[in-house]
Amino acid sequence: MKRDLKKIQSTVFDLLIIGGGITGACLAHDAALRGLRLALVEKNDFGMSTSAASSKLLHGGIRYLQKLQFGKVRESARERTYFQVIAPHLTTSIPFLVPTIRGSVMKGRAALLVGMNLYRAICTGLNGLVSDPAKKVEFGTFFTRNKVLKQVPMLAAIDGLSGAHTLYESHMHNSERMTLAFIKSAVHNGSLAANHVEVKRLISDDQRITGVHCRDTLSGEEFQLSAKVVVNAAGPFLPGINSQIDSLKLFKETTGFSKGVHIVVSQLEAKYALALSSGKKTEGLVTRGGRHIFMIPWRGRTLIGTTNVPFKDELDKVRVTRKDIVEFIQDINAIVPGLSLAENDVHYAFAGLYPLISDEIKSDTYQGTGEYQVVDHSEQGGPAGIVSVMGAKYTTARAIAEQAVDLIGSKIALPDPRCRTASVPLFEGRVASLEQFIADKQQQYRDILTPQTVHDLIVSHGSEIDTVVSYCQNTPGYLDKLSDERETLAGEVAYAVEHEMACTLDDVVFARTGLGTIGHPGVEVLNKVVDIIGPLLAWDEQRIEREIEAVERRYQWRD
Ligand SMILES: Cc1cc2nc3c(=O)[nH]c(=O)nc-3n(C[C@H](O)[C@H](O)[C@H](O)COP(=O)(O)OP(=O)(O)OC[C@H]3O[C@@H](n4cnc5c(N)ncnc54)[C@H](O)[C@@H]3O)c2cc1C
């Protein structure tokens, strides 16, 4: 996958997608499979905005039961299933423990059992879509208080705990690579994509959007791109781009944003994820309800999310502050007394924005609404040639993309009208049985790589492992790990630059390899990465300094 801006500028596209988050990535994959000539441009790196800041859950949608939104439950559960089929290497099944509380009606055992049974009924038949037995989603069971405490002793601190129900969800090893995997598939099917290209404005001609004016944020070069249809999939930035034309309105306008912060701490519990709630109410600029938190075992650490606080700054300035961390830790310690988390326990933290369509910020804003929007502006009194696609969940991005490409098909002829994204594996996801595939590759590479390294290569690169290993075999030292604490190979960082369009140190450390997303990898490791990729990208000393500074900024809440 090459960043070829000359080629992009010299092509007239059927479709131009603004934004390389999961929504834009799914759109690109779908439209490419249906034969459209398309380009996707992303102003930062692919998947590094909201899509990287999520809890990385592919939710089955059980929360929608509370509002009796059975269709939404089924949709989420179905989409979660499709991810198992098309990207088996990047998903893993994880049991959540959902505590039951003595004396509470809504959090009591009876209510939870009714909910779980209803959920099971709504999910009927979905596992039949998955051929790999290890990838079928299991249904949970009830644990008594004693059994819960045997498994997770720290839950003894939960007031009134009477037991827990397990609920299996799907979790992503690496949501950045999941987004990338969709884009790589689109590129494999003939599309063009470029990161670090920002759309500065829409170009219109006689009541029609005909293209976009862009800026290469690496070189400063400006240029224009033309397309029959432009799709705005810029997530929180979508309304800002549309605002240059009065008539480009969403069905439900964004009224503001809420910031969600996650922290990554040393592993608190290896087997179970926890879904915990508190009755605490907080008055902010707007009213917040009781907090829900998830504690999820993730890559040898625990991922805890999320805060939910009003965000009023410029969108590009979203970042984690020390105040976020301190307040979040206080909340967590109040929910699980005795845990005694401290600031120093935080290895990494990241923030993303929930677009709001109501002035009230609820503690479960995104799970509660889950409302995505596909807007054909020409049908709403706006110009032709532009469609806006506002995502609501990572989990349902494939489904929104399907709806959007169907809509685009009513404007321009689709060479193949069928949507196949629910069943055709992603380019890296061509794995029939994940366990068997891992075992086979561990055997094949037993003389050169440890079983753990092979495992980690597969959960990053899936069926492309052979391509990556043979690339590494061509250069001495590329099969070596960068450090004892991380499985990443020296060659993987070079591969990221030469074959996966990584353009900055940040792209390599956070988006392609995940070296930095479980904590600072260490100065020595950063220097090793720079030594490998600096020459490939022709960096001088000043540039290297800037690149390292940019990576360090991600950890600066600590200062
Ligand atoms: C804290 C938090 C936790 C969440 N957890 C979950 C979860 O566990 N499971 C789940 O299903 N969902 C979750 N969600 C929701 C989910 O993350 C989002 O719905 C989804 O990632 C949105 O994807 P997107 O592609 O629409 O937006 P984004 O990921 O924000 O992508 C939009 C892209 O457009 C780019 N862009 C913006 N302006 C321009 C421009 N001018 N030119 C070019 N590119 C541009 C941006 O850089 C960005 O990469 C969570 C959301 C938050 C905030």
The ligand as an SDF file (V2000), in Angstrom:
LIG
                    3D

 53 58  0  0  0  0  0  0  0  0999 V2000
  -14.7120    7.0670   24.4000 C   0  0  0  0  0  0  0  0  0  0  0  0
  -15.4140    6.2750   23.3430 C   0  0  0  0  0  0  0  0  0  0  0  0
  -15.5370    4.8930   23.4700 C   0  0  0  0  0  0  0  0  0  0  0  0
  -16.1880    4.1560   22.4830 C   0  0  0  0  0  0  0  0  0  0  0  0
  -16.2230    2.7990   22.5930 N   0  0  0  0  0  0  0  0  0  0  0  0
  -16.8410    2.0710   21.6300 C   0  0  0  0  0  0  0  0  0  0  0  0
  -16.8340    0.6550   21.6870 C   0  0  0  0  0  0  0  0  0  0  0  0
  -16.2410    0.0490   22.5790 O   0  0  0  0  0  0  0  0  0  0  0  0
  -17.4820   -0.0280   20.7230 N   0  0  0  0  0  0  0  0  0  0  0  0
  -18.1370    0.6060   19.7000 C   0  0  0  0  0  0  0  0  0  0  0  0
  -18.7390   -0.0690   18.8820 O   0  0  0  0  0  0  0  0  0  0  0  0
  -18.0980    1.9600   19.5740 N   0  0  0  0  0  0  0  0  0  0  0  0
  -17.4700    2.6930   20.5060 C   0  0  0  0  0  0  0  0  0  0  0  0
  -17.4220    4.0560   20.4020 N   0  0  0  0  0  0  0  0  0  0  0  0
  -17.9830    4.6880   19.2170 C   0  0  0  0  0  0  0  0  0  0  0  0
  -17.0190    4.5590   18.0380 C   0  0  0  0  0  0  0  0  0  0  0  0
  -15.6840    4.6830   18.4830 O   0  0  0  0  0  0  0  0  0  0  0  0
  -17.3060    5.6110   16.9730 C   0  0  0  0  0  0  0  0  0  0  0  0
  -18.6710    5.5880   16.6520 O   0  0  0  0  0  0  0  0  0  0  0  0
  -16.5200    5.3390   15.6970 C   0  0  0  0  0  0  0  0  0  0  0  0
  -15.1600    5.1140   15.9630 O   0  0  0  0  0  0  0  0  0  0  0  0
  -16.6810    6.5130   14.7530 C   0  0  0  0  0  0  0  0  0  0  0  0
  -15.9000    6.2560   13.6280 O   0  0  0  0  0  0  0  0  0  0  0  0
  -15.8090    7.3270   12.4660 P   0  0  0  0  0  0  0  0  0  0  0  0
  -14.9840    6.7390   11.3880 O   0  0  0  0  0  0  0  0  0  0  0  0
  -17.1730    7.7670   12.1070 O   0  0  0  0  0  0  0  0  0  0  0  0
  -15.1020    8.5780   13.1500 O   0  0  0  0  0  0  0  0  0  0  0  0
  -13.5340    8.7740   13.4140 P   0  0  0  0  0  0  0  0  0  0  0  0
  -12.8960    7.5520   13.9140 O   0  0  0  0  0  0  0  0  0  0  0  0
  -13.4110   10.0110   14.2210 O   0  0  0  0  0  0  0  0  0  0  0  0
  -12.9650    9.0170   11.9570 O   0  0  0  0  0  0  0  0  0  0  0  0
  -13.1540   10.2290   11.2590 C   0  0  0  0  0  0  0  0  0  0  0  0
  -11.8420   10.5340   10.5750 C   0  0  0  0  0  0  0  0  0  0  0  0
  -11.9850   11.6660    9.7380 O   0  0  0  0  0  0  0  0  0  0  0  0
  -10.7500   12.3520    9.7460 C   0  0  0  0  0  0  0  0  0  0  0  0
  -10.9590   13.7240    9.2990 N   0  0  0  0  0  0  0  0  0  0  0  0
  -11.5820   14.7090    9.9740 C   0  0  0  0  0  0  0  0  0  0  0  0
  -11.5720   15.8430    9.2540 N   0  0  0  0  0  0  0  0  0  0  0  0
  -10.9300   15.5620    8.1010 C   0  0  0  0  0  0  0  0  0  0  0  0
  -10.5750   16.3400    6.9770 C   0  0  0  0  0  0  0  0  0  0  0  0
  -10.8840   17.6290    6.8910 N   0  0  0  0  0  0  0  0  0  0  0  0
   -9.9030   15.7470    5.9590 N   0  0  0  0  0  0  0  0  0  0  0  0
   -9.5650   14.4390    6.0210 C   0  0  0  0  0  0  0  0  0  0  0  0
   -9.8590   13.6580    7.1040 N   0  0  0  0  0  0  0  0  0  0  0  0
  -10.5450   14.2100    8.1140 C   0  0  0  0  0  0  0  0  0  0  0  0
  -10.3110   12.2670   11.2060 C   0  0  0  0  0  0  0  0  0  0  0  0
   -8.9340   12.5010   11.3590 O   0  0  0  0  0  0  0  0  0  0  0  0
  -10.7380   10.8660   11.5760 C   0  0  0  0  0  0  0  0  0  0  0  0
   -9.6970    9.9220   11.4530 O   0  0  0  0  0  0  0  0  0  0  0  0
  -16.7610    4.8100   21.3700 C   0  0  0  0  0  0  0  0  0  0  0  0
  -16.6460    6.2000   21.2430 C   0  0  0  0  0  0  0  0  0  0  0  0
  -15.9680    6.9390   22.2150 C   0  0  0  0  0  0  0  0  0  0  0  0
  -15.8190    8.4220   22.0550 C   0  0  0  0  0  0  0  0  0  0  0  0
  1  2  1  0
  2  3  1  0
  2 52  2  0
  3  4  2  0
  4  5  1  0
  4 50  1  0
  5  6  2  0
  6  7  1  0
  6 13  1  0
  7  8  2  0
  7  9  1  0
  9 10  1  0
 10 11  2  0
 10 12  1  0
 12 13  2  0
 13 14  1  0
 14 15  1  0
 14 50  1  0
 15 16  1  0
 16 17  1  0
 16 18  1  0
 18 19  1  0
 18 20  1  0
 20 21  1  0
 20 22  1  0
 22 23  1  0
 23 24  1  0
 24 25  2  0
 24 26  1  0
 24 27  1  0
 27 28  1  0
 28 29  2  0
 28 30  1  0
 28 31  1  0
 31 32  1  0
 32 33  1  0
 33 34  1  0
 33 48  1  0
 34 35  1  0
 35 36  1  0
 35 46  1  0
 36 37  1  0
 36 45  1  0
 37 38  2  0
 38 39  1  0
 39 40  1  0
 39 45  2  0
 40 41  1  0
 40 42  2  0
 42 43  1  0
 43 44  2  0
 44 45  1  0
 46 47  1  0
 46 48  1  0
 48 49  1  0
 50 51  2  0
 51 52  1  0
 52 53  1  0
M  END
$$$$
